[in-house]
Amino acid sequence: VAIMAEGYTEQEMDIFMKDAQAACDEIMRYEPFASHKDKFNVVAVMCPSQQSDVSVPQDGVWKQTAVNSNFMTFYSPRYLTTNSVHLIHDNLIGIPYEHLIILANTDTYGGGGIYNSYTLTTAHNPYFKPVVVHEFGHSFGALGDEYFYEQPDHTENFYALGYEPWEPNITSLVDFDSKWKDMMEETPVHDGSDEAKTGSDEAKAAAGNGVGLYEGAGYQSKGVYRPAPDCRMHTNKADCFCPVCQRAISRIIEFYIKSGK
């Protein structure tokens, strides 16, 4: 794992190194990363930017930085990404890495995580620690967002309900057998309609591990389900990944171990 500086000037690299250590410590505090901490190699990459902070278009702020990151991706004020992917690779020439965390030197809330590409998150917002873990769940673990919006917005139809989402921790019940059905003691009966008939709250969650079907995930309040009431992929207050997310992350860690990485 490479942790890369974004929006830090040469004079701010001491700050970046402390932020990189904080990010690493926080991620490795969560299971299953904690149990496999000795399997990870982490390097910090000091890429100086011409200007401090990053671009915040909603505030009319534009900066010249190492990878030209900016908020307002898909018109979301908290979604931080970069279109200059070539700059990422230019700055990482000669550095061995398989997963990437980019820390942005800003206190604006937000971030972004793209599976097998990068985590990009802000280092000086009060929610830095839970957000960097959440976004790494996306980029490393292929996890989907388990939160949803009560009122319909532009993401309400993000997932077509006639298809099964590819992420391992959300389901539309189209192919629930491929998700976490095996982790539940009781499972809902899906009758082919848009609703799952569970019968009772007890049928939604197995008594043993709390894994069940909880409607509301993938930004949508109806038709998409998450495995647990709360999880690091659901809210910033959650103190762990749910069992389904932990299994998904463990499978990827095990893939690297078995492949000799």
N, C-alpha and C positions, 0 to 999 in steps of 0.2 A: 504494500500500500504506500503510495506517495502522497504526502500532504504538501500542497503547493500554495505559495503566497500570491494573493491578488489584492492590489490596492495598498500595498505596503511599500514605502520608499526605502532606499538603502539605509537611511537613518532609523527606520522602524523595524529592522529585521530582528532585533532582540525581542520586540513585542510579538512578532510573528512566531518565533521559536517557542515562546511561552504559550501562545494560543494553540500551536500545533501539539504541544505536549498535553494541554488541557483536552483537546479533541480526542487524542489517542486514549488518554486515561478514561474519559467518559464512555467511549464506545466499548472499551474492554471491561467496563464495569457491568455490562449487560450480558446475560446469557443469551445464546450459547457462546458468545465471544469470550466471556470470562474463562470458561473451561478450556478454551483452545488458545489462550493468550500466547503461549509459547510457540504456536505454529505461525504467528504473524511476524513479518519483517516490515517495519515502518521507517520510511525515510522522509525527512523534511527538505523541501526544495525552495530555496530562497530566490524567488524571481522578483527583482525590484521593479516597481512601477514608477512612471514619471511623476504621478500625482498620488496623494493619499486619498483613501476612501474609494468608492466606486460610483458608477453612474446611477442616478435615481431620477428617471424621466418624470415621474409624477411630481417631483419637486423642481423640475427644470435644471437638474444638476447633471453635467456630463464630465467625465474624467478620462484621462489617458492612463490606462492601466495595463498590467501584464497580459491579460487575456480579454480586455474590453467587455467585462461582464456588465449587465444592466438588469434592473427590475422591469416590471411591466411586460414580461413575456406573456403572450396571449391576453394582454390587457389586464393582467392581474398585478396589483401593486406589490404583492409579496413574492411573486415568482421570479427568482433570480437565475438567469442562465447567461450563456455567451454564444453568439453566432460565429465567433472567431476561433473555431476549433483548431484551425491550423496553428494558432499562437500557442495553444496548449502543447501540441506536439513539438513545436519548435523549442519551447522552454524545457522539454523533457528529453531532448536528444541525449542518448548515452546513459540514461537513468533507467534501470530495470524496474518495471512496475506492472501490475495487472489490474489494480484498482486505484482510483484517484479521488482524493478529497481536496477541493479548492476552498481555502478560507478567505473570505472577503473582509477587508479591514473597514467595517462600517457598523453603526449601531442601528441601522434600519432593519426592521423585522423581515425575515424571509429566507428563502433558499430554494433549492431544486435538486432533485436526484433522478438520474436517468440510468436505467439498468445497463451494466457493462460499459458505461461511458464515464460519468463523473458525478460526484456530490459537490455542490457549490452552495455554501451557506455563510451567513454573516457571523463574525466572531465576537462582536461587541454589543450585541443585543442581550437583554436579560434572559431570553429563551435560547441562547446559543447552544447550550449543552443538550437539551432535549431535541432541538431541531437537527443538530448534526447527526445524532443517532438515528432519528427518523429518516433523514435523507440518505444516510448510508444504508438503511433498510431497503430503500429503493434501488440504489446503484449497485450494491453488493448482493442483496438477498432477493431481488426481483419482486419485492413486495408492492402491493397496491395500497392506495390510500383507503383507510377504513372509515374516514369521516364522511359526513354528508351535510347537505344544507336543508334546513326546514322549509324554506321557501324556494320554489323553482328558480333557477337562473340558467346561464348559458351552458352549464355543465350537466343539467338534469338528464339529458339523453346521451351522456358520454358513452355509456355502455348499452348496446342493443340487447334487449332482454331475451331475444330469441337465440342468443349465442352465449357460450360460456367464456367469461373473461380468462385471459391467459395467466394472470397473476395467481399464485397459489393460495392467497389468503382472502379472496373474495369470490363469491359465486352468485350466479343467476339461477342455479338449480338445474340448468340444462344438462350438465354433466357433473353432478355433485359427487359421483363415485370417484372422480379423479381428484377431488379436493380433500376435505377432512372428514368425510363420512366415516372412515375407519377409526377415527378418534372419538366418536360419539357413542354413548351407550344407547341413546334413543335418537331416532332420526325422523324427520318430517316425511309425510306422504305428499308427493308432488303429483297433482292430478292433471297436469298438462296446461293448466291455466296460468295466470300471472301471479297466483298466490300460493303460498305453501300452507298446508293445513297441518298445524302442529297439535291442536287440541288443548294444550295447556302450557303454562310457563315451564313446567317440569320437562316437557318434551323438547323444549328449545335448548336446554342446557343439560349436559350429562353431569350427574352429581360428583363424579370423580375428579374431573379436571376443569370444569366450567366451560368446556368447549360445546358450542351449540350453533344455532342460527339466530342471528340478531339482525333484523331488517334495518337497512341504512348503511350504505358503504359506497365506495367509488363515486362520491359526490352526490349520490342519488338517495332520496329518502324512501323510495319504494322499489321493490323488485331485485335489489342487490343486497347480499347478506355478508356479514362479517362473522368471525368465529367466536368472539368474546365481547362482553360488555365494554371492556376498555383494553387498550393495548398501546404500545409506543407508536403504532401506525394509526391510532385513532385520535388521541389527545396528547397535549403537551404535559398533562399532569400524570399520565401513566408512568409507573416506575419499572415496567418490564415489557418485553414482547410477550404476546399471548403464546400458548403452546403450539398453535399452528404456525405462527411466524417463526418461532424458535426451531421447529422441525425443518422448515424451508431453508433457513439460514444454515442449519447443521448439515443439510444435504450438500450445500455448496462448499462448505468447509471440507467435508469429507471427500468431495470430488477432487479438490486440490491435493489433499493428503494422499489419496489413492493414485493420483496421476503423477506423484513424485515431485510436486511443486514445493 
